Amino acid sequence: MRHSLFGSTALVAVGLLAPAAHAADGVTLHIGGRYMAAAGVDPVDDFSASSGVDDNDVRSYVFKQDVRVYFEGESTLDNGLQVGARVDLRGQTDNSDQIRDVYAYFSGGFGEVRFGDTGEAYAQMCYLVPSASTLFGADSPNFNFSNAGIAGYAATNGTCYGLDSNSTKVVYFSPIFDGFQFAASFTPDHSEDTRNTVDGAATRFRDDPNQNSENVSFAGNFTHDFNGVHLVAGGGTSYSFNKETNPQNVSDAHSYNGYVQVGYAGFTFGASTEKRDNFGESSADQWVYGVGGTYNWDAWTVGLGWTRGDYEKAIGANGTGGTTGFNADHNIISATASYALGPGISVDGVVEYDDYKSRDAAGPDYQGLGIGLGTLINF
């Protein structure tokens, strides 16, 4: 899975072009989105005594859905410059973040510049471990049925997280040169929905506890088709130059990722990894890596993927109602399948196994087997 890109550039170039540019036909509004839903069961859910969780306290089945609607207004000026704005709205009530992405963009032969709430360069160009399904997988799935997150650090592993999610930033994507493309971004601080204030700091405070700020991100990849083989390879890095209000003197956070995929005759094989260092107030480090493969024929795609996460100073239950820091490993094996009912519409299935183990005696352990069926509808 990869986030789609166009091209990109510098704001200075946009400023030079804009005065002489006029829209030929005004702004055209596009509306789209996607609906995801799934039902899952956990016939095996095994918590260790140190997790403080009783198996009988956790329901063995679940229904889930995730809906996004986007609105995009775009105009092509007489000089060929494309100018637009996009708003991605969560289709379900979310008190913490109803709007996911909101940004303006300027695109032309120079590439593309985006300004607003969107992912950093590193995350937007990233490829995951291959999965047959958009819904399920061993790497950053939209839906999973693991209860490892109750006892330990998280329910799943991921290789494309980066540092600052959809914080307000500026991102540049280069044009594609003989298969090569690069991107760069800058984020002032880890805050979304940055807007004007009446009685606060208009330029925002610099003393938020352990917040990563002054973040830069760089990424690049290469794609090429030759003799029926499709190759993708790339990676990136994100670095924070300031950890605010840092009483533990934790070093600045940084993150690295890399990936490769090879496709031939319906098969796709790939690997992906992400290393994240100095997170939070405990200087926690995380390393996730994995491999996978898929095979597509007609309307069917099947896949098998594996990821492993090594987590330092993970935070989780300690069996006494509190939390503690511990080191843990999380292995996930995911078998996925997808059937295309029509353009943009699929039915997906998954069988996944989770093995979460603490490397410290006091930490929690978890093993689980999840089975799920879902649908994806793009509109």
N, C-alpha and C positions, 0 to 999 in steps of 0.2 A: 504494500500500500504506500502511495506517495501522495502528498498534497500537490495539486495541480499548480503549475507556474505559467506565467506568460513571459515577459522579458523584464527590463528595468533601467534606472539612471540617477543622475544627481539633480537636486532641487534647483541648483543654479541653472542647469540647462533648461529645465522647465520654465523658469522665470524668464529666460531670454526668448523663448519661443512664444510664450503666452500672449504678449501684447499685440502681436500681428495675427493672431489666430482667431477664427470665428467658426462657430458651429454651423454646419450646413443645414442640418435638419433638427436641431435642438437635441434634447436629452431623451433617450429611449429607456423606458423602465422595463426591467426583466424581473420576473418572480419565479422562484423555484424552491426546491428543498428536497428533503428525504424523510421517510418514515421507517423506523426500525422497531421491531417487536420480537420478543422471544419468550418461550416458556422453558423452564429447566427444572430438573430434579437432581438431588444428591443422594443416591442410594447408599453411599459410603461417606460418612462425616465423622472423623475420629480426632478428638482433641485430647492432648495430654493433660494430666492432672495439673501440671504447672501453668497451663493456660488460664485456669480459673473458669473454664467454660464447660457446662454440662451439655452433652450431645442432645439431650431431650429438650433443651431450651431453644433449639434452633429448628425452624421449620425446614422440611426436607424438599420443598418445591417452591417455585417463585414464578411470577409473571413480570416481565419488564418491557418498557418501551422507551424510545429516544427519538424525538422529533425535532427537526431543524427547518426553518423557513428563511430564505434569503431574499432580499430586495436589492437590485443593482440598477443604478441609473448610469448610462454611458452615452457619450457623444464623441464622434470623430470630427475633429476640426478640419478646416480646409487645407491646412498644412500637413494633415495625416496624423497629428497627435491625438491619441485616444485619452479622454478624460472621463473618470467615473468615480462613483462611490458605492460601497457595498455595506449592507447591514445584515448580519446573521442573527436570527432570533430563535431562541429556544422555544419549542412548541409546547413545553410543559412548564408549569409554574416553578420558578427557581428564585427564592428570595435573596440568594447571594449573588447571582449573576445571570439575569434574564437575557442579556445581549452577549453573545459570544464574541463575534468579530464585528468591528465597525471601522472602516478606513476609506480613504480616498486614494486614487491611483492615477498616475500619468505614464502612458506607455507609448513607445515609438521605436525607431530604429536604434536608439541609444539603450534600450532595455525598458525597465519599469521601476518606478518609485512608488512605494506605498507609505502612507502616513496615517497612523491611528492605532487602534487596538487589534493586533494580529500577532501571529507567532513569529519568533525570531528566525533569522536566516537559517540557522543550524537545524531547527525543527521542521521548517517548511520544505527543505530539500531532502529530508531523510527518507529512507526506505526501510520498512520493517522486514522481519523474517517472513518469507512467503507463507500465505494461507489461502485456502480455497475460498474462504468466506470473508466478507467485509464485516460481518457481525462478530465472529468468533476467531480465536487463534491463541497461540502460545505467547505472542508478543503484542502488548497494548490493545487487547480486544475491546470493542465497544460493549460487549456483554460477556461476563464470565459467571460461573456458578461456584466459585471457590469461597469458602468461609475462612481462609487463612488470615484474612485481615482482622478478624475478631481477636485472634490470639496473638498475632504478630504484626509485622511491619505493614504489609499490604496484601491485597488479594491476588495481585498479578505482577508480572514483570514488564518492563518497557525499555525501549532502546532509542526513543526519539523525544524525550521530555525536555532537555535543555535546562535553562535557568529561570526564565521569567514568564512563561505561558503567554497570555494575550495582553500583556502590559502595553501601555501606549508607547509607540516607538516609530522610528523611520527605518524602512527596509529598501535595499536596492538589489534588483536582479539584473544581471548582465544579459545581453543577447547570447544566443548559442553559437559558438564558433567551432565548426568541425566536430560537433558532439560535446564540446566543453561548455560548461556554464558555471558561474560563481555568483554568490550572493553575500551581502554584508548588512548588518543592522546595528543600531544603537538604541539603548533603552535607558532613560534617565533613572528610573527606579521601578521597583516591582509593584506597580499600581495600575489598575485598569480604570477606565471611565474618568480619566483626568479631565477636569473641567474647572471653570472659574469658581472662586470662593468669595464670600462676603465678609466673614469675620475670622477666617483662618489664614494660613500661609499660602499666598497665591502661587508661589513657586515650589511649594511642598516642603515639609520638614525633612531634615537629614538625620534624624535621631530615632527612627523606627527600630524596634528591637530586632536585631539579626536580619534585617532586610538587605537583600543584595541590590546594589544600585551601581550606576555608571557601568552598565553591561554592554559588551560588544560581542558580536557573533559573526563568524565567517564560515562559509560552506562552499563546496564545489563538487561537481560530479561530471562523469563522462559517460555518454551513451553511444552505442555503435551497433549497426547491423552488418554482418558479413557472412556470406555463404549459409544463410538461414539461421545464424546464431545471433541472438540479441543479448548485448552485454550492457550492464549498468554497474558503475563503481564510483564510490565517492565517500565523503566524510566531512566533518567540520569540527569547530570548537566554539565554545562560548566562555566568556571570562567576565567576572565581576571585579571591578577595581575598588569597591568599597563595601564592607559589611557594617551596617550602621549599628550604633549602640551595642558594642561588642565586648562585654565585660570579661569573657573567657579568652579574648585575644585569638579567636579562631582565624585562620588564614582565609584569604579571599576565595570564594567559591569559583570553581571552573568545571567544565564538562567537555567531553570529547566523544565523537561517535564515528563509526565507519561501517560500510556495507558493500556487498557485491551480490549481483544476481546474474544468472546466465539462463537464457531460454532457448530451447531447440525442440522442434517437432512436437509441440504441445506440452513439453516438460519445462518447468522453471525450478531452478535450485538457487538457494541464496543463504547468506549469513549476515548477521548484523550484531553490533556491539555498542554499548555506551558505558563510559566511565565518568562518574560524577563525584567530585571531591569537595570536602569542607562545607557540608550542608548543615544549616541550623546552628545552634549554640554549642553543639557537642563535637564539631568537626567530623561529622559522619561521612564515610566514603561508601560508594555503591558501584558495583560493576555487574552489568547484565550482558549476557552474550547468548547467541542461539543460532540454530540452523533449521532449514526447512525446505520442503519441495512440494510442488503441485503438478498435477497432470490434467489437461483439459481436452475433452473430445465432445464434439457437438454442443449440446446445452449443459453438459456435466463438467464439473471441476472437483477434484478430490485433492486433499493435501495432508501432510503430516509435518508437525513442527515441534521443536524443543527449545526451551530457554532455561537458563540458570541465572539466578540473581544472588550475588554475594553481598550481604548488607552488614556494614559495620555500625555498631551502636544503634541498632534498630530500636524503636520504641513500641512496646506492646504490653499486654497483660502480664502480671507477675504472680497470679494465683491468689492474691490477697486483696483484690479489688483496686489495686493501684497500678502504676506503670513503672517500667524500669528500662535501662539500656542493656542490650545484649547483641551478640553477633549471630547472624543467621544465614542459612542457605535456602533458596526456594527453587525447586525444579518443577517445570510444567511440561507435560507432553499433551499435545492437542491434535486429534484427528478431525479434519473438517471436510465438509462436502457442500456443494452448492449446485442448484439446478435453476437455469434461467427460464422462467416462464414466458418472458418476453423482454423487449428492450427496457432496461432499467428496473426489472422486477425479478426477484429471485426468492427461492426457498432454500434456507441453509440449515445445516445440522452440525453438531459437535459432540464428541466424546473426549473429555479432558481429565487428566490425572494431575493432582497437586501433591507435592511432598515438601513440606515446610519444616525445617529442623533448626533449632537453636544450637549454636556451638558452645553455649554456656549451660551449665547444669540447671540454673534457675530459670532459663528461658523456656518458652512454649514450643511445642511440636504440633503439627497438624498433617493429616492425610485425608484427601477427599477425592471422590469420583463424581464428575458432573456430566449430565447428558442434557442437551438442549436442542430445540427446534425453533427457527425464527424466520422472519421474512424481511426483505428490503424492498422498498418502493421509492424510486426516484421520480420526482415530478418537477 
